[in-house]
Amino acid sequence: MDGPPSAEAHLRVVVSGGSIAGLGTGLELHRAGIDVHVFEQDGGAMHSAGAGLVVQPELAALFHPSDGAHLPTTQCRGRRTLGFGGEFGPLQRMPQQFTSWNAVHATLMRLFPGERYHRGATVQRFACNEQGLQIDIGGVGAIAADLRVAADGAQSPLRRGPFSAGPC
Ligand SMILES: Cc1cc2nc3c(=O)[nH]c(=O)nc-3n(C[C@H](O)[C@H](O)[C@H](O)COP(=O)(O)OP(=O)(O)OC[C@H]3O[C@@H](n4cnc5c(N)ncnc54)[C@H](O)[C@@H]3O)c2cc1C
Protein backbone atom coordinates (compact mmCIF):
# COMPACT_ATOMS: atom_id res chain seq x y z
CA MET A 1 0.00 0.00 0.00
CA ASP A 2 1.32 3.46 -0.84
CA GLY A 3 1.67 5.78 2.13
CA PRO A 4 2.26 9.52 2.12
CA PRO A 5 5.58 10.54 0.58
CA SER A 6 8.40 10.61 3.11
CA ALA A 7 10.23 13.82 3.98
CA GLU A 8 13.33 12.37 2.35
CA ALA A 9 11.49 12.01 -0.96
CA HIS A 10 11.41 15.81 -1.24
CA LEU A 11 15.12 16.26 -0.61
CA ARG A 12 17.24 17.43 -3.52
CA VAL A 13 20.86 16.34 -3.30
CA VAL A 14 23.73 17.53 -5.50
CA VAL A 15 26.76 15.24 -5.72
CA SER A 16 30.04 16.73 -7.00
CA GLY A 17 32.13 14.12 -8.77
CA GLY A 18 30.97 11.24 -10.93
CA SER A 19 33.62 8.66 -10.15
CA ILE A 20 33.11 5.68 -7.84
CA ALA A 21 32.23 7.56 -4.64
CA GLY A 22 29.88 10.00 -6.36
CA LEU A 23 28.09 7.34 -8.38
CA GLY A 24 27.84 4.94 -5.42
CA THR A 25 26.38 7.68 -3.24
CA GLY A 26 24.04 8.77 -6.02
CA LEU A 27 22.82 5.23 -6.57
CA GLU A 28 22.03 4.61 -2.91
CA LEU A 29 20.21 7.96 -2.57
CA HIS A 30 18.24 7.29 -5.76
CA ARG A 31 17.23 3.89 -4.42
CA ALA A 32 16.00 5.64 -1.27
CA GLY A 33 13.70 7.77 -3.44
CA ILE A 34 15.72 10.97 -3.08
CA ASP A 35 15.97 13.50 -5.92
CA VAL A 36 19.71 13.23 -6.57
CA HIS A 37 21.86 14.57 -9.41
CA VAL A 38 25.54 13.78 -9.98
CA PHE A 39 27.78 16.40 -11.63
CA GLU A 40 31.09 15.34 -13.17
CA GLN A 41 33.54 17.93 -14.45
CA ASP A 42 35.02 15.58 -17.03
CA GLY A 43 33.11 15.99 -20.27
CA GLY A 44 34.49 12.95 -22.06
CA ALA A 45 35.15 9.31 -21.33
CA MET A 46 36.34 8.80 -17.76
CA HIS A 47 39.90 7.59 -17.27
CA SER A 48 40.69 4.53 -15.25
CA ALA A 49 42.11 5.14 -11.77
CA GLY A 50 43.91 2.16 -10.37
CA ALA A 51 44.56 -1.39 -11.43
CA GLY A 52 43.12 -4.27 -9.43
CA LEU A 53 40.60 -3.26 -6.79
CA VAL A 54 39.79 -5.72 -4.01
CA VAL A 55 36.02 -6.18 -3.79
CA GLN A 56 35.36 -5.12 -0.21
CA PRO A 57 31.97 -5.90 1.40
CA GLU A 58 30.89 -2.24 1.11
CA LEU A 59 31.49 -2.30 -2.64
CA ALA A 60 29.79 -5.66 -3.11
CA ALA A 61 26.75 -4.38 -1.17
CA LEU A 62 26.17 -1.70 -3.83
CA PHE A 63 25.24 -4.34 -6.37
CA HIS A 64 21.99 -6.17 -5.68
CA PRO A 65 21.34 -9.47 -7.48
CA SER A 66 17.90 -8.14 -8.50
CA ASP A 67 19.51 -5.22 -10.39
CA GLY A 68 20.55 -7.53 -13.19
CA ALA A 69 23.92 -5.69 -13.39
CA HIS A 70 26.83 -8.03 -12.90
CA LEU A 71 30.15 -6.68 -11.60
CA PRO A 72 32.96 -8.46 -13.47
CA THR A 73 35.44 -9.98 -11.02
CA THR A 74 38.29 -12.42 -10.85
CA GLN A 75 39.49 -14.21 -7.75
CA CYS A 76 42.42 -15.82 -6.00
CA ARG A 77 42.60 -18.43 -3.28
CA GLY A 78 45.73 -17.30 -1.50
CA ARG A 79 48.72 -15.01 -1.35
CA ARG A 80 52.40 -15.93 -1.62
CA THR A 81 55.22 -13.50 -0.93
CA LEU A 82 58.61 -13.48 -2.61
CA GLY A 83 61.81 -13.17 -0.55
CA PHE A 84 64.61 -10.74 -1.44
CA GLY A 85 66.38 -13.56 -3.26
CA GLY A 86 63.28 -14.41 -5.27
CA GLU A 87 62.46 -17.47 -3.19
CA PHE A 88 58.82 -18.33 -2.57
CA GLY A 89 57.42 -17.74 0.90
CA PRO A 90 54.61 -19.84 2.35
CA LEU A 91 51.21 -19.78 0.69
CA GLN A 92 48.70 -17.97 2.90
CA ARG A 93 45.07 -18.92 2.43
CA MET A 94 43.37 -15.59 1.56
CA PRO A 95 40.44 -15.93 -0.82
CA GLN A 96 39.71 -12.55 -2.40
CA GLN A 97 37.76 -11.15 -5.32
CA PHE A 98 39.22 -8.45 -7.55
CA THR A 99 37.75 -6.06 -10.04
CA SER A 100 38.90 -2.89 -11.80
CA TRP A 101 38.02 0.80 -11.71
CA ASN A 102 36.60 0.53 -15.24
CA ALA A 103 34.38 -2.39 -14.30
CA VAL A 104 33.05 -0.67 -11.16
CA HIS A 105 32.40 2.62 -12.96
CA ALA A 106 30.72 0.99 -15.95
CA THR A 107 28.49 -1.16 -13.72
CA LEU A 108 27.48 1.84 -11.59
CA MET A 109 26.73 3.82 -14.76
CA ARG A 110 24.40 1.04 -15.93
CA LEU A 111 22.47 1.25 -12.66
CA PHE A 112 22.34 5.02 -12.14
CA PRO A 113 19.72 6.87 -14.26
CA GLY A 114 21.50 8.58 -17.17
CA GLU A 115 19.31 11.67 -17.01
CA ARG A 116 20.60 12.32 -13.48
CA TYR A 117 24.31 12.12 -14.45
CA HIS A 118 25.70 15.36 -15.91
CA ARG A 119 29.06 15.39 -17.69
CA GLY A 120 31.15 18.49 -18.31
CA ALA A 121 29.59 20.12 -15.23
CA THR A 122 32.04 21.53 -12.67
CA VAL A 123 30.68 22.30 -9.23
CA GLN A 124 32.24 25.68 -8.44
CA ARG A 125 30.90 27.11 -5.19
CA PHE A 126 28.14 26.93 -2.62
CA ALA A 127 26.32 29.76 -0.94
CA CYS A 128 23.30 30.24 1.30
CA ASN A 129 20.60 32.81 0.84
CA GLU A 130 16.88 33.17 1.63
CA GLN A 131 16.11 30.27 -0.74
CA GLY A 132 18.54 27.98 1.07
CA LEU A 133 21.57 26.28 -0.43
CA GLN A 134 22.55 27.51 -3.90
CA ILE A 135 25.15 25.69 -5.94
CA ASP A 136 26.96 27.19 -8.91
CA ILE A 137 27.75 24.62 -11.57
CA GLY A 138 29.84 25.52 -14.60
CA GLY A 139 27.95 24.73 -17.79
CA VAL A 140 24.65 24.35 -15.91
CA GLY A 141 24.08 27.49 -13.81
CA ALA A 142 22.92 28.02 -10.24
CA ILE A 143 20.64 25.38 -8.77
CA ALA A 144 18.97 25.03 -5.37
CA ALA A 145 19.50 21.95 -3.22
CA ASP A 146 18.95 20.71 0.33
CA LEU A 147 22.21 18.83 0.65
CA ARG A 148 25.55 18.70 -1.11
CA VAL A 149 27.93 15.76 -1.25
CA ALA A 150 31.58 16.44 -2.13
CA ALA A 151 32.82 13.29 -3.86
CA ASP A 152 35.53 15.10 -5.80
CA GLY A 153 38.38 12.80 -4.86
CA ALA A 154 40.77 12.14 -2.01
CA GLN A 155 42.28 15.64 -2.16
CA SER A 156 38.79 17.18 -2.50
CA PRO A 157 39.05 20.98 -2.70
CA LEU A 158 35.29 21.14 -2.21
CA ARG A 159 35.53 19.48 1.22
CA ARG A 160 38.38 21.77 2.25
CA GLY A 161 36.66 25.00 1.18
CA PRO A 162 36.27 27.86 1.65
CA PHE A 163 33.54 27.50 -0.95
CA SER A 164 30.47 28.16 1.13
CA ALA A 165 29.11 31.19 2.86
CA GLY A 166 26.08 31.79 5.03
CA PRO A 167 24.28 29.70 7.64
CA CYS A 168 23.52 26.48 5.67
C1 LIG B 1 47.51 5.09 -10.06
C2 LIG B 1 46.36 4.81 -9.11
C3 LIG B 1 46.19 3.54 -8.61
C4 LIG B 1 45.13 3.25 -7.73
N1 LIG B 1 44.95 1.98 -7.30
C5 LIG B 1 43.91 1.68 -6.49
C6 LIG B 1 43.67 0.34 -6.07
O1 LIG B 1 44.40 -0.56 -6.41
N2 LIG B 1 42.60 0.10 -5.27
C7 LIG B 1 41.75 1.12 -4.90
O2 LIG B 1 40.77 0.85 -4.21
N3 LIG B 1 41.95 2.37 -5.30
C8 LIG B 1 43.01 2.67 -6.07
N4 LIG B 1 43.21 3.93 -6.48
C9 LIG B 1 42.34 4.96 -5.96
C10 LIG B 1 41.18 5.15 -6.85
O3 LIG B 1 41.38 6.38 -7.47
C11 LIG B 1 39.94 5.09 -6.00
O4 LIG B 1 39.60 3.77 -5.63
C12 LIG B 1 38.68 5.66 -6.63
O5 LIG B 1 38.85 6.10 -7.94
C13 LIG B 1 38.27 6.81 -5.74
O6 LIG B 1 37.00 7.25 -6.17
P1 LIG B 1 36.46 8.65 -5.77
O7 LIG B 1 35.12 8.74 -6.43
O8 LIG B 1 36.53 8.85 -4.29
O9 LIG B 1 37.47 9.73 -6.35
P2 LIG B 1 38.06 9.96 -7.80
O10 LIG B 1 38.12 8.70 -8.58
O11 LIG B 1 39.31 10.74 -7.60
O12 LIG B 1 36.95 10.88 -8.50
C14 LIG B 1 36.71 12.22 -8.22
C15 LIG B 1 35.87 12.74 -9.38
O13 LIG B 1 35.42 14.06 -9.08
C16 LIG B 1 35.52 14.83 -10.26
N5 LIG B 1 35.58 16.23 -9.81
C17 LIG B 1 36.58 16.84 -9.15
N6 LIG B 1 36.26 18.10 -8.84
C18 LIG B 1 35.02 18.30 -9.34
C19 LIG B 1 34.13 19.41 -9.32
N7 LIG B 1 34.46 20.58 -8.74
N8 LIG B 1 32.91 19.29 -9.92
C20 LIG B 1 32.56 18.12 -10.52
N9 LIG B 1 33.37 17.03 -10.56
C21 LIG B 1 34.57 17.12 -9.96
C22 LIG B 1 36.77 14.32 -10.96
O14 LIG B 1 36.79 14.64 -12.34
C23 LIG B 1 36.64 12.82 -10.70
O15 LIG B 1 35.93 12.15 -11.70
C24 LIG B 1 44.25 4.26 -7.34
C25 LIG B 1 44.43 5.55 -7.86
C26 LIG B 1 45.47 5.82 -8.74
C27 LIG B 1 45.65 7.21 -9.28
The ligand as a MOL file (V3000), in Angstrom:
LIG
                    3D

  0  0  0     0  0            999 V3000
M  V30 BEGIN CTAB
M  V30 COUNTS 53 58 0 0 0
M  V30 BEGIN ATOM
M  V30 1 C 47.5080 5.0880 -10.0600 0
M  V30 2 C 46.3610 4.8150 -9.1080 0
M  V30 3 C 46.1930 3.5380 -8.6110 0
M  V30 4 C 45.1350 3.2470 -7.7330 0
M  V30 5 N 44.9480 1.9780 -7.2980 0
M  V30 6 C 43.9080 1.6750 -6.4940 0
M  V30 7 C 43.6700 0.3440 -6.0710 0
M  V30 8 O 44.4020 -0.5550 -6.4140 0
M  V30 9 N 42.6030 0.1010 -5.2670 0
M  V30 10 C 41.7480 1.1190 -4.8990 0
M  V30 11 O 40.7710 0.8490 -4.2070 0
M  V30 12 N 41.9520 2.3700 -5.2970 0
M  V30 13 C 43.0080 2.6730 -6.0690 0
M  V30 14 N 43.2060 3.9330 -6.4800 0
M  V30 15 C 42.3430 4.9600 -5.9600 0
M  V30 16 C 41.1760 5.1450 -6.8510 0
M  V30 17 O 41.3770 6.3840 -7.4710 0
M  V30 18 C 39.9410 5.0940 -5.9960 0
M  V30 19 O 39.6030 3.7690 -5.6290 0
M  V30 20 C 38.6800 5.6630 -6.6300 0
M  V30 21 O 38.8520 6.1030 -7.9440 0
M  V30 22 C 38.2680 6.8130 -5.7440 0
M  V30 23 O 37.0040 7.2480 -6.1730 0
M  V30 24 P 36.4620 8.6500 -5.7680 0
M  V30 25 O 35.1210 8.7430 -6.4310 0
M  V30 26 O 36.5300 8.8530 -4.2890 0
M  V30 27 O 37.4750 9.7310 -6.3500 0
M  V30 28 P 38.0580 9.9620 -7.7990 0
M  V30 29 O 38.1170 8.7040 -8.5820 0
M  V30 30 O 39.3090 10.7410 -7.5970 0
M  V30 31 O 36.9520 10.8780 -8.4960 0
M  V30 32 C 36.7100 12.2250 -8.2210 0
M  V30 33 C 35.8680 12.7420 -9.3800 0
M  V30 34 O 35.4190 14.0570 -9.0800 0
M  V30 35 C 35.5170 14.8310 -10.2570 0
M  V30 36 N 35.5790 16.2250 -9.8140 0
M  V30 37 C 36.5840 16.8370 -9.1490 0
M  V30 38 N 36.2640 18.1020 -8.8440 0
M  V30 39 C 35.0180 18.2980 -9.3350 0
M  V30 40 C 34.1280 19.4150 -9.3230 0
M  V30 41 N 34.4640 20.5810 -8.7380 0
M  V30 42 N 32.9120 19.2850 -9.9180 0
M  V30 43 C 32.5600 18.1230 -10.5240 0
M  V30 44 N 33.3720 17.0270 -10.5570 0
M  V30 45 C 34.5740 17.1170 -9.9570 0
M  V30 46 C 36.7680 14.3170 -10.9590 0
M  V30 47 O 36.7880 14.6380 -12.3390 0
M  V30 48 C 36.6450 12.8240 -10.6960 0
M  V30 49 O 35.9280 12.1530 -11.7030 0
M  V30 50 C 44.2480 4.2610 -7.3410 0
M  V30 51 C 44.4330 5.5530 -7.8580 0
M  V30 52 C 45.4730 5.8240 -8.7400 0
M  V30 53 C 45.6520 7.2120 -9.2780 0
M  V30 END ATOM
M  V30 BEGIN BOND
M  V30 1 1 1 2
M  V30 2 1 2 3
M  V30 3 2 2 52
M  V30 4 2 3 4
M  V30 5 1 4 5
M  V30 6 1 4 50
M  V30 7 2 5 6
M  V30 8 1 6 7
M  V30 9 1 6 13
M  V30 10 2 7 8
M  V30 11 1 7 9
M  V30 12 1 9 10
M  V30 13 2 10 11
M  V30 14 1 10 12
M  V30 15 2 12 13
M  V30 16 1 13 14
M  V30 17 1 14 15
M  V30 18 1 14 50
M  V30 19 1 15 16
M  V30 20 1 16 17
M  V30 21 1 16 18
M  V30 22 1 18 19
M  V30 23 1 18 20
M  V30 24 1 20 21
M  V30 25 1 20 22
M  V30 26 1 22 23
M  V30 27 1 23 24
M  V30 28 2 24 25
M  V30 29 1 24 26
M  V30 30 1 24 27
M  V30 31 1 27 28
M  V30 32 2 28 29
M  V30 33 1 28 30
M  V30 34 1 28 31
M  V30 35 1 31 32
M  V30 36 1 32 33
M  V30 37 1 33 34
M  V30 38 1 33 48
M  V30 39 1 34 35
M  V30 40 1 35 36
M  V30 41 1 35 46
M  V30 42 1 36 37
M  V30 43 1 36 45
M  V30 44 2 37 38
M  V30 45 1 38 39
M  V30 46 1 39 40
M  V30 47 2 39 45
M  V30 48 1 40 41
M  V30 49 2 40 42
M  V30 50 1 42 43
M  V30 51 2 43 44
M  V30 52 1 44 45
M  V30 53 1 46 47
M  V30 54 1 46 48
M  V30 55 1 48 49
M  V30 56 2 50 51
M  V30 57 1 51 52
M  V30 58 1 52 53
M  V30 END BOND
M  V30 END CTAB
M  END
